[in-house]
Each structure stands twice: as structure tokens, then as C-alpha cells.
């Protein structure tokens, strides 16, 4: 199995909760979720699931779930049709770090991001965003094509 980060990692002390691994696999393999939003539980020193969105939810539903003043990690399963009329899907990893979030939170998420991102095998693209315009639907569409 490719999820080796159960315990704390060397760079940030953050581990990845089993529930986070399992929920990502449900998005990737079973298409059970359109998106998964993760947060760092500082008491447990691990990345946990904050919220999931069902397969019928839209990108706008996802974007509205990100907090205005706190950091999060998220994965979004973007479905699209190619110019050859083929149905495709790409998984995006989004590191959400709004300007209004606390400095400590920004630093914690920044130092944990790489190891958490590597644990999510199957992500196609990564986006770092500090405001909604850096991750709007047009940015996603452009990166997917």
C-alpha cells in the first residue's frame, strides 16, 4: 500500500489519519465523493477529514466549503469532456492558505503539505491558492486540458 505516513513525519510532526487515506481512495476509485477537504488536527498531530461532498455537488459547492480565514488541504475530482468527445477525470490537490489565516496555521500547513501530498497517490495536478481567484473553475479547466 502506498500510504506510509501513519505516524508523524520528520519535517512537520504530522501524520495522516487512516480515515483520510480511506476517504481519498473512495474519491479516487469508487467516485463516492466529488471532493474531500482535510484539516490538521493539532491535538492528534495528523491530517483528518474535515468535509466531503457527494458526487452530484458542483465546484461552487466545493469552493464555498473552504473557510475564509483558515488553511485547508483539499482534493477535487474534476470531470470534463475532451475535444475528442471523451469523458475524463482529473484529481486536483489544492493547498488553501488564505491571506487572512493565522501565521502559525500557514506555517503548519506549508511544512506538512509535501509529505501529505505525496501520500495521495493518484493526484494529477496541484494548486496553491491564497484567494478564490487562484483556484476558480477556469483555472481548473485550463490545467485539466
Rosetta silent file (secondary structure, phi, psi, omega in degrees, C-alpha in Angstrom):
SEQUENCE: XXXXXXXXXXXXXXXXXXXXXXXXXXXXXXXXXXXXXXXXXXXXXXXXXXXXXXXXXXXXXXXXXXXXXXXXXXXXXXXXXXXXXXXXXXXXXXXXXXXXXXXXXXXXXXXXXXXXXXXXXXXXXXXXXXXXXXXXXXXXXXXXX
SCORE:     score description
SCORE:     0.000 S_00000001
   1 L     0.000  149.071 -173.211    0.000    0.000    0.000 S_00000001
   2 L   -93.003   -3.448  178.275    1.250    3.487   -0.775 S_00000001
   3 L   -93.032   94.806 -177.719    0.085    5.254    2.421 S_00000001
   4 L  -101.461   -0.366 -170.778    3.097    5.003    4.681 S_00000001
   5 L   -95.664   43.585 -179.206    2.556    8.167    6.711 S_00000001
   6 L   -64.233  -43.596  179.592    0.512    6.815    9.604 S_00000001
   7 L   -90.775 -179.324  178.466    2.801    8.301   12.228 S_00000001
   8 L   -61.537  146.719  176.676    4.287   11.787   12.377 S_00000001
   9 L   -95.384  163.184 -172.087    6.617   12.696    9.551 S_00000001
  10 L   -67.103  -33.962 -173.167   10.080   14.100   10.089 S_00000001
  11 L   -78.819  -36.014 -173.873    9.510   17.564    8.664 S_00000001
  12 L  -126.860  -12.043 -176.180    6.369   18.678   10.469 S_00000001
  13 L    81.505    6.711 -178.764    5.393   16.036   13.008 S_00000001
  14 L   -97.628  136.678  173.025    2.071   15.445   11.184 S_00000001
  15 E  -104.655 -177.867  177.766    0.736   12.020   10.351 S_00000001
  16 E  -120.446  120.867 -179.544   -2.154   11.057    8.092 S_00000001
  17 L   -64.390  145.117  177.106   -5.261    9.595    9.708 S_00000001
  18 H   -55.261  -38.591  179.494   -6.478    6.248    8.341 S_00000001
  19 H   -60.588  -37.354  178.320   -9.856    7.897    7.678 S_00000001
  20 H   -63.980  -45.468  177.638   -8.111   10.449    5.422 S_00000001
  21 H   -59.919  -49.352 -177.306   -6.448    7.689    3.408 S_00000001
  22 H   -63.770  -40.460 -179.582   -9.665    5.707    3.082 S_00000001
  23 H   -66.796  -39.459  176.143  -11.751    8.740    2.107 S_00000001
  24 H   -62.003  -43.177  178.828   -9.262    9.699   -0.613 S_00000001
  25 H   -63.650  -34.993  176.150   -9.390    6.156   -2.001 S_00000001
  26 H   -63.924  -37.686  176.985  -13.208    6.341   -2.046 S_00000001
  27 H   -67.914  -47.273 -174.249  -12.943    9.513   -4.148 S_00000001
  28 H   -69.529  -49.498 -172.187  -10.290    8.075   -6.446 S_00000001
  29 H   -92.831  -40.766 -173.483  -11.538    4.527   -7.006 S_00000001
  30 H  -101.162   -8.435 -178.333  -15.245    4.475   -6.218 S_00000001
  31 L    56.674   34.441 -178.941  -16.171    8.066   -7.164 S_00000001
  32 L   -75.726  -25.148 -178.432  -18.090    8.227   -3.876 S_00000001
  33 E  -127.033  146.534  171.191  -17.085   11.878   -3.301 S_00000001
  34 E   -82.229  -36.444  179.677  -16.695   14.881   -5.610 S_00000001
  35 E  -150.032  159.390  174.225  -14.292   16.483   -3.135 S_00000001
  36 E  -135.334  129.568  176.351  -12.639   15.956    0.233 S_00000001
  37 E  -108.577  130.488 -177.496  -11.461   18.795    2.458 S_00000001
  38 E  -113.937  150.500  172.484   -8.782   17.961    5.020 S_00000001
  39 E  -135.907  161.952  177.982   -7.575   19.842    8.078 S_00000001
  40 E   -91.146  123.862  173.519   -4.741   19.406   10.524 S_00000001
  41 E   -91.576  103.989 -174.959   -5.773   18.235   13.979 S_00000001
  42 L   -67.735  -28.733  179.570   -3.036   19.760   16.112 S_00000001
  43 L   -69.499  -38.482 -179.680   -4.000   17.740   19.196 S_00000001
  44 L   -92.705   -8.111 -177.145   -3.615   14.420   17.374 S_00000001
  45 L    56.016   46.710  177.973   -0.779   15.651   15.136 S_00000001
  46 E  -151.665  160.978  177.103   -2.417   14.298   11.995 S_00000001
  47 E   -87.511  125.178 -177.570   -4.319   15.295    8.885 S_00000001
  48 E  -122.774  164.908  176.786   -8.010   14.412    9.199 S_00000001
  49 E   -76.913  128.951  177.117  -11.118   14.699    7.002 S_00000001
  50 E   -96.296  -44.003 -177.124  -12.984   17.959    7.577 S_00000001
  51 E  -159.753  149.360  172.737  -15.759   17.613    4.973 S_00000001
  52 E  -125.913  155.536  176.603  -16.733   15.579    1.931 S_00000001
  53 E  -121.954  138.238 -179.377  -19.016   16.417   -0.966 S_00000001
  54 E   -66.572  164.809 -176.221  -21.222   13.953   -2.786 S_00000001
  55 L   -59.662  -24.991 -177.679  -20.739   13.084   -6.470 S_00000001
  56 L   -87.331   -5.979 -177.671  -23.534   15.445   -7.556 S_00000001
  57 L   -73.967  151.949 -175.349  -22.058   18.519   -5.870 S_00000001
  58 L   -95.265  172.451  176.621  -20.613   21.303   -8.016 S_00000001
  59 H   -64.263  -36.585  177.693  -17.308   23.123   -7.972 S_00000001
  60 H   -62.855  -39.890  176.201  -19.087   26.142   -6.479 S_00000001
  61 H   -58.664  -44.738  178.906  -20.363   23.940   -3.618 S_00000001
  62 H   -60.829  -51.202 -176.552  -16.777   22.850   -3.007 S_00000001
  63 H   -60.909  -35.387  179.509  -15.333   26.382   -3.109 S_00000001
  64 H   -68.900  -21.404 -179.190  -17.963   27.635   -0.659 S_00000001
  65 H   -80.851  -14.636  179.093  -16.894   24.986    1.879 S_00000001
  66 L   -76.916  131.208 -177.401  -13.357   26.335    2.179 S_00000001
  67 L   -67.146  146.231 -178.299  -13.058   28.613    5.232 S_00000001
  68 L   -70.565  -27.506 -172.544  -12.403   32.303    4.584 S_00000001
  69 L  -134.405   29.910  175.181   -9.749   32.631    7.271 S_00000001
  70 L  -145.828  150.184 -177.913   -8.210   29.209    7.898 S_00000001
  71 L   -78.954  153.888  174.712   -5.966   26.897    5.888 S_00000001
  72 E  -153.970  160.458  164.666   -7.059   23.549    4.454 S_00000001
  73 E  -106.686  151.099  177.489   -5.941   20.861    2.035 S_00000001
  74 E  -149.452  153.130  167.948   -8.457   19.602   -0.484 S_00000001
  75 E  -123.814  139.306 -178.832   -8.791   17.169   -3.356 S_00000001
  76 E  -130.743  129.317  179.137  -11.334   17.743   -6.109 S_00000001
  77 E   -94.659  104.054 -175.114  -12.324   15.213   -8.770 S_00000001
  78 E   -96.274  117.527  176.471  -12.873   17.262  -11.930 S_00000001
  79 E   -96.434  139.562  178.559  -14.864   15.613  -14.733 S_00000001
  80 E  -154.736  167.559  177.842  -14.688   17.028  -18.250 S_00000001
  81 E  -113.657  129.564 -178.807  -15.136   16.120  -21.903 S_00000001
  82 L   -75.958  171.842  177.400  -12.133   16.394  -24.237 S_00000001
  83 L   -64.913  -20.517  176.165  -12.207   17.925  -27.711 S_00000001
  84 L   -88.615   10.934  178.816  -12.366   14.321  -28.993 S_00000001
  85 L    65.385   35.870  176.369  -15.611   13.900  -27.009 S_00000001
  86 L  -104.446  134.417  176.022  -14.076   11.565  -24.399 S_00000001
  87 E   -76.069  126.973  179.391  -15.190   11.690  -20.774 S_00000001
  88 E  -132.381  164.385  178.299  -12.169   12.242  -18.486 S_00000001
  89 E  -141.726  135.966  176.744  -11.489   12.867  -14.839 S_00000001
  90 E  -130.773  138.572  179.533   -8.517   14.563  -13.147 S_00000001
  91 E   -99.532  125.681  179.264   -7.867   14.821   -9.422 S_00000001
  92 E  -105.408  136.124  170.799   -6.623   18.184   -8.165 S_00000001
  93 E  -101.704  126.519 -178.838   -4.817   18.755   -4.865 S_00000001
  94 E  -120.290  124.203  173.801   -5.450   22.250   -3.537 S_00000001
  95 E   -98.557  105.041 -175.529   -3.434   23.835   -0.747 S_00000001
  96 E   -96.154  117.380 -178.276   -5.748   26.582    0.535 S_00000001
  97 L  -140.317   79.274 -175.478   -3.961   29.250    2.585 S_00000001
  98 L   -64.210  150.887 -179.880   -5.961   32.498    2.624 S_00000001
  99 L   -55.745  -31.554 -175.227   -4.199   35.770    3.387 S_00000001
 100 L   -83.301   -1.840 -179.868   -6.413   36.250    6.468 S_00000001
 101 L   -76.942  159.742 -178.587   -5.379   32.993    8.158 S_00000001
 102 L   -65.324  148.062  178.861   -3.073   32.977   11.178 S_00000001
 103 H   -58.689  -43.824 -179.497    0.678   32.905   10.533 S_00000001
 104 H   -59.346  -43.019  179.221    1.038   29.761   12.674 S_00000001
 105 H   -63.656  -44.263  178.854   -1.606   27.982   10.616 S_00000001
 106 H   -59.558  -43.545 -179.076    0.055   28.995    7.331 S_00000001
 107 H   -66.733  -42.109 -179.885    3.418   27.718    8.532 S_00000001
 108 H   -62.463  -45.972  179.480    1.976   24.426    9.812 S_00000001
 109 H   -67.823  -37.943 -179.978    0.151   23.717    6.549 S_00000001
 110 H   -65.303  -40.651 -177.734    3.144   24.761    4.445 S_00000001
 111 H   -76.857  -20.256 -179.271    5.565   22.438    6.266 S_00000001
 112 H   -95.498  -14.866 -170.586    3.158   19.478    6.155 S_00000001
 113 H   -58.991  -50.467 -173.509    1.978   19.881    2.558 S_00000001
 114 H   -61.247  -44.537 -179.060    4.638   17.965    0.637 S_00000001
 115 H   -68.755  -37.061  177.853    4.518   14.811    2.734 S_00000001
 116 H   -67.745  -43.883  179.920    0.696   14.796    2.757 S_00000001
 117 H   -59.978  -40.733  178.736    0.539   15.422   -1.000 S_00000001
 118 H   -65.376  -28.918  179.749    2.945   12.515   -1.635 S_00000001
 119 H   -71.072  -20.343 -178.371    0.681   10.229    0.404 S_00000001
 120 L   -92.630   79.248 -178.448   -2.188   10.914   -2.019 S_00000001
 121 L   -70.602  123.639  179.209   -1.157    8.673   -4.886 S_00000001
 122 L   117.150    0.407  175.578   -3.181    9.473   -7.993 S_00000001
 123 L   -76.738  134.365 -177.221   -3.371   13.264   -7.801 S_00000001
 124 L   -92.798  -39.787 -175.216   -2.821   14.761  -11.252 S_00000001
 125 E  -136.535  153.052  177.867   -2.392   18.480  -10.538 S_00000001
 126 E  -124.872  137.541  177.631   -1.549   20.704   -7.583 S_00000001
 127 E  -130.163  134.178  172.062   -2.741   24.250   -6.967 S_00000001
 128 E  -108.409  126.003 -175.131   -1.689   26.583   -4.179 S_00000001
 129 E  -131.580  137.136  175.058   -4.270   29.291   -3.544 S_00000001
 130 L  -112.036  -12.798  171.962   -4.437   32.279   -1.234 S_00000001
 131 L  -148.875  161.121 -173.042   -7.684   33.668   -2.629 S_00000001
 132 H   -57.718  -27.570 -178.417  -10.587   32.194   -4.632 S_00000001
 133 H   -68.134  -22.852 -179.581   -9.432   33.641   -7.974 S_00000001
 134 H   -78.702   -8.674 -179.722   -6.303   31.462   -7.884 S_00000001
 135 H  -138.057   26.116 -179.301   -8.429   28.312   -7.907 S_00000001
 136 L   -70.619  171.641 -172.552  -11.608   29.254   -9.734 S_00000001
 137 H   -59.580  -33.782  178.459  -13.218   26.858  -12.182 S_00000001
 138 H   -65.569  -36.887  176.667  -11.497   28.408  -15.211 S_00000001
 139 H   -63.233  -43.859  179.178   -8.074   27.752  -13.642 S_00000001
 140 H   -62.275  -47.998  179.927   -9.094   24.115  -13.062 S_00000001
 141 H   -59.549  -44.808 -178.701  -10.404   23.732  -16.622 S_00000001
 142 H   -61.781  -43.625 -178.976   -7.261   25.246  -18.102 S_00000001
 143 H   -68.416  -34.257 -176.958   -4.964   22.935  -16.108 S_00000001
 144 H   -71.915  -29.660 -177.143   -7.021   19.812  -16.940 S_00000001
 145 L   -86.972    0.000    0.000   -6.855   20.294  -20.713 S_00000001
